[in-house]
């Protein structure tokens, strides 16, 4: 069994990854800024206080670890968070990987995102051979920073220090205690989604993504990227599935096909919401993103890592049940 350092262990993917590692008999060192809740007493689990921006704390935590799972990050669609996103994702990745290598770590699995590869204005199904969609994501600080972080990580791949990138699509499933990934499901269930976007999405169960992260550590090819997605769906079909699973009626009005009209509509809603001192049902960045297609082909991960996603309905059902069980959304009649 191996000893692994995990950053972002308290996040949605990180928590499930820690469970997968401990269940497999591995030892886990979690780099955390403060003592995390919910992990106390777990055999094989220890906490190292530190930060991905603090090289010395990373190096101390990485001593004696064979591998690093770098899952730390911040999720935000707000343009004003661009600097903070760049600092955590790009600078944090450089500092963490360099410190881990100095401590003797030999192999890294990076938790990236499908948005560094598989997003387009047309309903194309893209795989790892596609060029980074820089012209598309240039206006979205989160995905822009994740692209630069991924490049920084893979640039460090070489003899004696191997780096593999795992690129999951939208993470769903139970246990998103920080609300970083399931926020749009909550909005749907609370009837705060005003219309059906014109694009399409891909999603994957975070439990399947976590299991594939371990497979990437054990047998992923160094320097390679692996897209993970269970289902490609238009938003109209996705909302229909959510309706059946949750019993909540979704929106019936469709967003305009034009990206410019969708942007303009979102900006008008934001201005009205500010004047009324309330929250807009949709922001400009979300409106832009939902007019695109996030379709991907995960055959490479299936072939090389044994990625076998569970049924999409199971994932959606477990997501909805978890949100209701935790009181994130109230049950609907």
C-alpha positions as CSV (number, residue, x, y, z in Angstrom):
1,X,0.0,0.0,0.0
2,X,1.1,3.6,-0.7
3,X,1.2,6.9,1.2
4,X,-0.3,9.8,-0.7
5,X,-0.5,13.6,-0.2
6,X,-3.9,15.0,-1.1
7,X,-4.6,18.7,-1.5
8,X,-8.2,19.9,-1.6
9,X,-9.2,16.9,0.6
10,X,-12.2,18.8,2.1
11,X,-13.7,19.5,-1.3
12,X,-16.4,17.6,-3.2
13,X,-14.0,15.4,-5.2
14,X,-11.3,15.4,-2.5
15,X,-13.6,13.9,0.2
16,X,-14.6,11.0,-2.1
17,X,-11.0,10.5,-3.2
18,X,-9.9,10.2,0.4
19,X,-12.6,7.6,1.0
20,X,-11.4,5.6,-2.0
21,X,-7.8,5.7,-0.9
22,X,-8.5,4.7,2.7
23,X,-10.8,1.9,1.5
24,X,-8.0,0.6,-0.6
25,X,-5.7,0.4,2.4
26,X,-3.6,3.5,1.5
27,X,-2.3,6.1,3.9
28,X,-3.5,9.7,3.3
29,X,-1.9,12.9,4.3
30,X,-4.3,15.8,3.8
31,X,-2.9,19.3,3.3
32,X,-5.4,21.6,5.0
33,X,-5.4,25.2,6.1
34,X,-7.2,24.2,9.3
35,X,-8.3,21.0,11.0
36,X,-11.1,19.5,8.8
37,X,-14.4,18.2,10.2
38,X,-15.6,14.7,9.5
39,X,-12.2,12.9,9.2
40,X,-11.2,12.4,12.9
41,X,-10.3,8.9,13.9
42,X,-10.1,7.5,10.4
43,X,-7.3,4.9,10.3
44,X,-4.5,5.8,7.9
45,X,-5.6,9.4,7.7
46,X,-3.5,12.4,9.0
47,X,-3.7,16.1,8.5
48,X,-0.7,18.4,7.7
49,X,-1.6,22.1,8.2
50,X,-0.4,24.2,5.4
51,X,-1.3,25.9,2.1
52,X,-0.7,25.2,-1.6
53,X,0.8,28.7,-1.8
54,X,3.3,27.9,1.0
55,X,6.1,25.8,-0.4
56,X,7.6,24.8,2.9
57,X,4.4,23.5,4.3
58,X,3.8,21.5,1.2
59,X,7.3,20.0,1.3
60,X,6.9,19.0,5.0
61,X,3.5,17.4,4.2
62,X,5.0,15.5,1.2
63,X,7.8,13.9,3.1
64,X,7.5,10.1,2.8
65,X,4.7,10.3,0.2
66,X,5.1,8.4,-3.1
67,X,2.4,10.3,-4.9
68,X,0.4,13.6,-4.9
69,X,-3.2,14.1,-5.8
70,X,-3.6,17.8,-6.4
71,X,-7.3,18.6,-6.1
72,X,-7.1,22.0,-4.4
73,X,-8.9,24.8,-6.1
74,X,-11.6,27.5,-5.9
75,X,-14.8,27.6,-7.9
76,X,-16.2,30.9,-9.0
77,X,-17.9,32.4,-12.1
78,X,-17.4,36.0,-10.9
79,X,-15.0,38.0,-13.2
80,X,-13.8,40.0,-10.2
81,X,-12.3,36.8,-8.7
82,X,-9.9,36.4,-11.7
83,X,-6.8,37.3,-9.7
84,X,-7.7,35.0,-6.8
85,X,-8.4,32.1,-9.2
86,X,-5.1,32.6,-11.0
87,X,-3.2,32.7,-7.7
88,X,-4.8,29.5,-6.3
89,X,-4.9,27.5,-9.5
90,X,-1.8,28.5,-11.4
91,X,0.6,29.7,-8.7
92,X,-0.7,27.1,-6.3
93,X,-0.1,24.3,-8.8
94,X,3.5,25.5,-9.6
95,X,4.4,25.8,-5.9
96,X,2.8,22.6,-4.8
97,X,4.3,20.4,-7.6
98,X,7.8,21.9,-7.2
99,X,7.7,21.4,-3.4
100,X,6.4,17.9,-3.8
101,X,9.2,17.0,-6.2
102,X,11.8,18.5,-3.8
103,X,10.3,16.2,-1.1
104,X,10.8,13.1,-3.2
105,X,7.3,12.6,-4.6
106,X,7.6,10.7,-7.9
107,X,4.1,10.9,-9.4
108,X,1.2,13.4,-9.5
109,X,-2.4,13.2,-10.5
110,X,-3.9,16.6,-11.2
111,X,-7.7,17.2,-10.9
112,X,-8.3,19.5,-13.9
113,X,-11.6,20.0,-15.8
114,X,-13.1,19.0,-19.1
115,X,-13.5,22.8,-19.7
116,X,-9.8,23.0,-20.7
117,X,-10.6,20.8,-23.7
118,X,-14.2,20.0,-24.4
119,X,-16.3,23.2,-24.8
120,X,-17.4,24.6,-28.1
121,X,-20.1,26.8,-29.7
122,X,-21.4,23.9,-31.8
123,X,-22.6,20.4,-30.5
124,X,-19.2,18.7,-31.1
125,X,-18.1,15.7,-29.1
126,X,-14.4,16.4,-28.4
127,X,-11.7,14.2,-27.1
128,X,-8.1,14.7,-25.7
129,X,-6.7,15.4,-29.2
130,X,-8.7,18.7,-29.4
131,X,-6.8,22.0,-29.0
132,X,-7.5,24.0,-25.9
133,X,-10.5,26.3,-26.7
134,X,-8.7,29.4,-25.7
135,X,-10.9,31.7,-27.8
136,X,-14.0,30.3,-26.0
137,X,-12.9,30.4,-22.4
138,X,-10.9,33.6,-22.6
139,X,-13.8,35.5,-20.9
140,X,-14.2,32.9,-18.1
141,X,-11.6,33.3,-15.4
142,X,-12.2,29.9,-13.7
143,X,-11.6,27.9,-16.9
144,X,-8.8,30.2,-18.1
145,X,-6.9,29.7,-14.8
146,X,-7.5,25.9,-14.9
147,X,-6.1,25.8,-18.4
148,X,-2.9,27.6,-17.3
149,X,-2.7,25.4,-14.2
150,X,-3.0,22.2,-16.3
151,X,-0.2,23.4,-18.7
152,X,2.0,24.3,-15.7
153,X,1.6,20.9,-14.3
154,X,2.2,18.9,-17.5
155,X,5.2,21.1,-18.3
156,X,6.7,19.6,-15.1
157,X,6.3,16.0,-16.3
158,X,9.5,14.3,-17.0
159,X,11.9,11.5,-15.9
160,X,11.6,10.9,-12.2
161,X,8.5,13.1,-11.8
162,X,5.5,12.0,-13.7
163,X,2.3,14.1,-14.1
164,X,-1.1,12.8,-15.2
165,X,-4.1,15.1,-15.7
166,X,-7.7,13.9,-15.1
167,X,-10.4,16.2,-16.6
168,X,-13.9,15.5,-15.3
169,X,-16.9,17.3,-16.5
170,X,-19.6,18.7,-14.1
171,X,-19.3,16.7,-10.9
172,X,-22.6,15.5,-9.4
173,X,-23.6,13.0,-6.8
174,X,-23.9,13.1,-3.0
175,X,-21.7,15.0,-0.5
176,X,-21.1,18.4,-2.1
177,X,-21.1,20.0,1.4
178,X,-19.4,23.2,0.1
179,X,-21.9,23.6,-2.7
180,X,-19.1,24.1,-5.2
181,X,-20.6,21.8,-8.0
182,X,-24.3,21.2,-7.4
183,X,-25.4,24.8,-7.1
184,X,-27.2,24.8,-10.4
185,X,-29.2,21.7,-9.3
186,X,-30.2,23.6,-6.1
187,X,-31.4,26.5,-8.3
188,X,-33.5,24.1,-10.4
189,X,-35.1,22.5,-7.4
190,X,-35.9,25.9,-5.9
191,X,-37.4,27.0,-9.3
192,X,-34.8,29.8,-9.7
193,X,-33.8,28.8,-13.2
194,X,-35.8,31.2,-15.5
195,X,-35.4,29.4,-18.9
196,X,-33.9,26.5,-20.7
197,X,-30.4,27.3,-22.0
198,X,-29.6,26.7,-25.7
199,X,-26.5,24.6,-25.1
200,X,-25.6,21.2,-23.7
201,X,-23.6,19.7,-20.8
202,X,-21.7,16.6,-19.7
203,X,-21.7,15.4,-16.2
204,X,-20.0,12.6,-14.2
205,X,-20.6,11.1,-10.7
206,X,-17.9,12.3,-8.3
207,X,-17.6,8.8,-6.9
208,X,-16.6,7.5,-10.3
209,X,-14.2,10.4,-10.8
210,X,-12.6,9.7,-7.5
211,X,-12.1,6.0,-8.3
212,X,-10.6,7.0,-11.7
213,X,-8.2,9.4,-10.0
214,X,-6.7,6.4,-8.2
215,X,-6.5,4.4,-11.4
216,X,-4.7,7.3,-13.0
217,X,-2.1,7.3,-10.2
218,X,-1.6,3.5,-10.7
219,X,-1.7,3.2,-14.5
220,X,-2.2,6.5,-16.2
221,X,0.3,7.4,-18.9
222,X,2.7,10.2,-17.8
223,X,2.1,13.5,-19.5
224,X,-1.4,12.5,-20.7
225,X,-4.9,13.9,-20.1
226,X,-8.0,11.8,-19.5
227,X,-11.5,13.2,-20.0
228,X,-14.3,11.9,-17.7
229,X,-18.0,12.2,-18.6
230,X,-20.9,9.9,-18.2
231,X,-23.5,11.6,-20.4
232,X,-23.8,14.3,-23.0
233,X,-27.2,16.0,-23.0
234,X,-28.9,19.2,-24.2
235,X,-30.1,21.3,-21.3
236,X,-33.6,20.6,-22.4
237,X,-33.1,16.9,-22.0
238,X,-31.2,17.3,-18.8
239,X,-33.9,19.4,-17.2
240,X,-36.4,16.7,-18.2
241,X,-34.4,14.1,-16.4
242,X,-34.2,16.4,-13.3
243,X,-38.0,16.9,-13.4
244,X,-38.6,13.1,-13.3
245,X,-36.1,12.5,-10.6
246,X,-37.0,15.5,-8.3
247,X,-40.7,15.9,-9.0
248,X,-40.0,19.7,-9.5
249,X,-41.4,21.2,-12.7
250,X,-38.6,22.9,-14.7
251,X,-38.8,26.1,-16.8
252,X,-40.7,25.9,-20.1
253,X,-39.4,29.1,-21.8
254,X,-36.3,28.6,-23.9
255,X,-33.3,31.0,-24.0
256,X,-32.7,32.6,-27.4
257,X,-30.3,30.8,-29.7
258,X,-28.2,33.9,-30.1
259,X,-25.3,34.1,-27.6
260,X,-25.4,37.9,-27.8
261,X,-29.1,38.0,-26.9
262,X,-28.6,35.6,-24.0
263,X,-25.8,37.8,-22.7
264,X,-27.9,40.9,-23.1
265,X,-30.8,39.3,-21.3
266,X,-28.6,38.3,-18.4
267,X,-27.1,41.7,-18.1
268,X,-30.6,43.3,-18.0
269,X,-31.7,40.9,-15.3
270,X,-28.6,41.7,-13.3
271,X,-29.2,45.4,-13.5
272,X,-32.9,45.0,-12.4
273,X,-31.8,42.8,-9.5
274,X,-29.3,45.3,-8.3
275,X,-31.9,48.1,-8.3
276,X,-34.3,45.9,-6.4
277,X,-31.5,44.8,-4.0
278,X,-32.1,41.1,-4.8
279,X,-30.3,38.2,-6.5
280,X,-30.5,37.9,-10.3
281,X,-31.8,34.5,-11.5
282,X,-28.8,34.3,-13.9
283,X,-25.5,36.1,-14.3
284,X,-23.8,37.0,-17.6
285,X,-21.0,34.4,-17.3
286,X,-23.5,31.6,-16.5
287,X,-25.7,32.7,-19.5
288,X,-22.7,32.5,-21.8
289,X,-21.5,29.2,-20.6
290,X,-24.9,27.5,-20.8
291,X,-25.2,28.5,-24.5
292,X,-22.1,26.4,-25.3
293,X,-21.7,22.6,-25.6
294,X,-19.6,20.7,-23.1
295,X,-19.7,17.4,-24.9
296,X,-16.9,14.9,-24.6
297,X,-15.7,11.5,-25.5
298,X,-14.3,9.5,-22.5
299,X,-13.3,6.4,-24.4
300,X,-9.6,7.0,-23.6
301,X,-10.2,6.9,-19.8
302,X,-12.5,3.8,-20.3
303,X,-9.8,2.0,-22.3
304,X,-6.7,2.9,-20.3
305,X,-8.1,3.5,-16.8
306,X,-11.1,1.3,-16.6
307,X,-13.5,4.3,-16.2
308,X,-17.0,2.8,-16.1
309,X,-19.5,5.5,-15.1
310,X,-22.7,4.5,-13.3
311,X,-26.1,5.2,-14.8
312,X,-26.9,8.9,-15.1
313,X,-30.3,8.5,-13.4
314,X,-28.6,7.0,-10.4
315,X,-26.3,10.0,-10.1
316,X,-29.1,12.5,-10.4
317,X,-31.3,10.6,-8.0
318,X,-28.5,10.4,-5.4
319,X,-27.7,14.1,-5.9
320,X,-31.3,15.2,-5.3
321,X,-31.7,12.9,-2.3
322,X,-28.5,14.1,-0.7
323,X,-29.5,17.8,-1.2
324,X,-32.9,17.1,0.5
325,X,-31.5,14.9,3.3
326,X,-29.0,17.7,4.2
327,X,-31.7,20.3,4.2
328,X,-30.0,22.3,1.3
329,X,-33.4,22.4,-0.4
330,X,-36.8,21.8,1.1
331,X,-38.9,18.8,-0.1
332,X,-41.5,19.7,-2.7
333,X,-45.0,18.3,-2.8
